[in-house]
Amino acid sequence: MIPAPHSIQVERWQANAASRDAHGNPAETYAAPETVAVHWIGPAGSAEDALGGRRHAEAVLQIGAPAGTVIDHRDRVLIDGVRWQVVGEPQDYSRGPWAMPFAGVTFELKRDRG
């Protein structure tokens, strides 16, 4: 079993039926952060470009977590006080042909830096 020595905070997405956005859809809200233990937090890269005459930078991280860890693509993640958005679906490595207790899931996170 691989240890999960790092922790992140996950703000779970939830629809707020009591209020509506400009399009009449339930407003998006987030639950209070909950602590989730992860194996590792690693850089996946960054990119810069010019959009409409202004510079745009995006940072990307990956996290590795134990099998069964659930983080939805609409959730937000706090790492060292910095908020990241989950990108896409998790990569699940726990469904291979052999029972591997060290297999888990990875998630990609991004944030815009201006």
C-alpha positions in Angstrom: 0.0 0.0 0.0 1.4 3.4 -1.0 1.2 6.0 1.8 -0.9 9.1 1.3 1.2 11.7 3.2 -0.2 14.8 1.5 -3.6 16.4 2.0 -5.7 18.7 -0.1 -9.0 20.5 0.6 -11.9 19.7 -1.8 -14.9 22.0 -2.1 -17.7 19.8 -3.5 -19.9 21.4 -6.1 -23.6 21.4 -5.4 -26.6 22.9 -7.1 -28.5 25.5 -5.1 -32.2 25.1 -6.0 -33.1 28.1 -3.8 -31.5 30.6 -6.1 -31.1 30.8 -9.9 -28.4 32.2 -12.2 -29.1 34.6 -15.1 -30.3 31.7 -17.3 -32.7 30.3 -14.8 -30.5 27.3 -13.8 -29.9 26.4 -10.2 -27.0 28.6 -8.9 -23.7 26.7 -8.4 -22.4 26.7 -4.8 -19.7 24.8 -3.0 -19.8 22.9 0.3 -17.3 23.6 3.0 -13.8 22.2 2.2 -13.1 18.6 3.3 -9.7 17.1 3.7 -8.7 14.4 1.3 -5.4 12.4 1.6 -3.4 12.0 -1.6 -0.2 10.2 -2.6 1.5 13.0 -4.5 1.0 16.5 -5.9 3.1 17.1 -9.0 3.4 19.7 -11.7 2.1 18.8 -15.1 3.0 22.0 -16.9 2.1 25.5 -17.7 1.2 27.5 -20.8 1.2 31.2 -21.8 -0.3 32.9 -24.7 -1.8 36.2 -25.8 -5.6 36.5 -25.9 -7.1 39.6 -27.2 -3.9 41.5 -26.8 -3.4 40.5 -23.2 -1.1 37.8 -21.8 -2.8 34.7 -20.4 -1.0 32.1 -18.2 -2.4 28.8 -17.1 -0.8 26.5 -14.5 -1.6 22.7 -14.4 -1.1 20.2 -11.6 -1.7 16.5 -11.2 -2.5 14.7 -8.0 -2.3 11.0 -7.4 -4.8 9.5 -4.9 -5.7 6.2 -3.5 -8.2 4.0 -5.5 -11.7 5.0 -4.8 -11.0 8.7 -4.2 -13.8 10.7 -5.8 -13.3 14.3 -7.0 -15.9 15.5 -9.5 -14.9 17.6 -12.5 -17.1 20.4 -11.1 -15.3 20.4 -7.7 -12.6 22.9 -6.6 -9.4 21.9 -4.9 -7.4 24.0 -2.4 -3.7 23.3 -2.2 -1.7 25.6 0.1 -4.5 28.1 0.0 -4.6 28.3 -3.8 -7.8 27.3 -5.5 -7.6 25.0 -8.5 -10.3 23.7 -10.9 -10.6 20.0 -11.7 -10.2 19.3 -15.4 -12.0 16.3 -17.0 -12.4 12.9 -15.5 -10.0 11.0 -13.3 -7.6 8.5 -14.7 -8.3 5.2 -12.9 -5.4 2.8 -12.7 -7.1 0.3 -10.3 -8.9 -1.7 -12.9 -6.0 -3.7 -14.4 -6.0 -7.4 -15.0 -4.1 -8.1 -11.7 -4.9 -7.0 -8.2 -2.4 -4.2 -7.5 -2.8 -2.6 -4.1 -0.7 0.4 -5.2 -2.8 1.4 -8.1 -4.9 4.5 -7.7 -6.4 7.5 -9.6 -4.9 10.7 -10.9 -6.7 14.1 -11.4 -5.6 17.1 -13.4 -6.1 20.6 -12.0 -5.7 24.0 -13.5 -5.8 27.6 -12.6 -5.6 30.8 -14.6 -2.9 33.2 -13.6 -4.0 36.3 -15.5 
